[in-house]
Amino acid sequence: MTKTRGISLLLAASLLILPTAASADSSSECHWYIKKNDSHSQPPLPSEFSFIEDYGGYYLDRDHGDDCTEKVIYLTFDAGYENGNVEKTLDILKKHNATGCFFILENLVRRNTDLVKRMFDEGHTVANHTMKHKNMAKITDKKEIETELVGLEQLCLELVGEKPAKLYRPPEGSFSEDNLKIVNELGYKTIFWSFAYADWDNDKQMSPDNALAKLLSHTHNGEILLLHPTSSTNAKILDEYLTRLEADGYRFGSLEELCGI
């Protein structure tokens, strides 16, 4: 298995959307999911995850709800490596004068430093997906969690000259209440998502037509959308998708503004 393929499969787990049993205690491992709908309405927060908002967790923008006349969507990208499509994604965003949030790993900072610098230079939010993409729910030691987050901050500052925003997305969508408490104590907001689809496996890409239809059928106001910028399908449809959103009156929001950081 190639290193790139291995990272791709690790990132795949970030889209787990199957329900998990309610937490027995604050250390229980949870896997993020959202019940999708095609009614263009905001999906409700699963009851077993009600605690996320106590620790600075977000999965959508409640202020821009179903009845709000101002339409906003938040474009977020989990980026662990480059295969040519991350650069294409940046090109398309630039064409639309749109900004998004890129949750990055150590690998991208080290191997594609110029690409990360471009993200900063073009006004995107660069955020923390940890150093090694570990299952953070299995880490109980605060110092180890801090190393995963602060380590990426320091590396990015050293190589790029900029620090990521204090926004964190749990690898594999795996977390616990204790994790979120520690992350919040470290000054981070945790960013989940209100829609994602199976775009991570480069060998099992959905057709562009089907993917675009899926994205458009689930669009809702205040949406935090998760995409993988390494996806060849996403690289093909992103331009059209953004064009359709703009025609429907959406603007592209900033997570930093949403979270007040």
WORAWO-V779013 format. One line per field, one symbol per residue. ss: DSSP state (a for helix, b for strand, c for the rest). phi: phi as a letter, one per 30 degrees, with the letter a starting at -180 (. if undefined). psi: psi as a letter, one per 40 degrees, with the letter a starting at -180 (. if undefined). Layout:
# WORAWO-V779013
ss = ???
phi = ???
psi = ???
This chain:
# WORAWO-V779013
ss = ccaaaaaaaaaaaaaccccccccccccccbbcccccccccccccccaaaaaaaaacbbcbccccccccccbbbbbbbbbcccccaaaaaaaaaaacccccbbbbcaaaaaacaaaaaaaaacccbbbbcccccccaaacccaaaaaaaaaaaaaaaaaaaccccccbbccaaabbcaaaaaaaaacccbbbcccbbcccccccccccaaaaaaaaaacccccbbbbbccccaaaaaaaaaaaaaaaaccbbbccaaaaacc
phi = .ddddddedddeddcebddbdeddadcddcbdabddbccicddddeedcdddddbicbbacddcddcdddcbbcdbbcbcacbjddddddddddechccbbcccceeddddbedddddeddciddcbccidchdddddccdeddddddddededddddccibcdddbbcdeiicabddedddedddjcccccacaabdcdddcbdddedddddddddcdbdidcccbcddddddddcdedddddddddjdccdcdddecic
psi = hiddddddddddeefheiiiiihdieehhihhihhiifefihiihhdeededeeffiieihddgadehdhhiihhihhheiheddddddddddddefiiahhhiiddddddfdddddddddeeihhaheidefihddehehdddddddddddddddddddeiiiifhhhhiefhiidddddddddeeihhhaieiiigedheeghiidddddddddeehiiehhhhiheehdddddeddddddddddeeiihihddddef.
